[in-house]
Amino acid sequence: MASTLVSATVSNSFRYCIHFFYMQTPPVGIRGTSLRKICQKYKDTLHYATLYDSSQRLPLYSAYVFKKSDGKRKMDTPWMYEPQVIIIVIINQLIVSCQLISDDEGGNMKALPLTDTTHPLIEDSQAVLEDYTDAVGYRRGPLNPDLHQADPDDKSSTYTLTSVVPFITEFLDYSWNPYLDTVRRRLNNFCNGKSFIVTGVMVSGVTIQQENTNRLAIPKYLKTL
């Protein structure tokens, strides 16, 4: 009797957050049994959409609407996890059981614990703070950056590890962040309508490990559209 452990989400589509995509059209052509479509929810409001690969614990892209901002970062928001992710046990291609990480039916993202007692279901389904503790040379980089948002809650909603990838520190500081600020200033100055942005990655095959176990896939390419 063969068994498989995979992850899923409360919703298997973007229908509740389709408005974050230009012409309500998500990217196509990305396939896989571990891909999860997450409508990122914070304080009972949907803020953006993320396609998450639970097997690699990595967002493949996040889609959001740019808001004109002064570029300031929100420094007082704790890192959060996505309680919509669940674990499903499949035996002989039949779903036999599932467990919610959280019984919060509202699906709001929740703050990660600051101790070493992270719930095992969280660790199984997504990245946790411990994954970055010994990741020398890498830092967390949100695909939906807070400097592209204006409302405090929009900014806070970007601090979830389901929309974060491990960036090489030098690349983040000297290339990516300056690029994001250039995009911000140009959209502030020259865009009078809505700006729909999708930022995504392609992986390299290299991973961040914990105790000889692959934990996080490391992006090889990033692109913003």
Secondary structure, 3 states (H helix, E strand, C coil): CCEEEEEECCCCCCCCCHHHCHHHCCCCCCCCCCEEEEEEEECCEEEEEEEEECCCCEEEEEEEEECCCCCCCCCCCCCEECCCCEEEEEECCEEEEEEECCCCCCCCCEECCCCCCCCHHHHHHCCCCHHHHCCCCEEEEECCCHHHCCCHHHHHHCCEHHHEEEEEHHHHHHHHHHHHHHHHHHHHHHCCCCEEEEEEEEEEEEEEEECCEEEEEEEEEEEEC
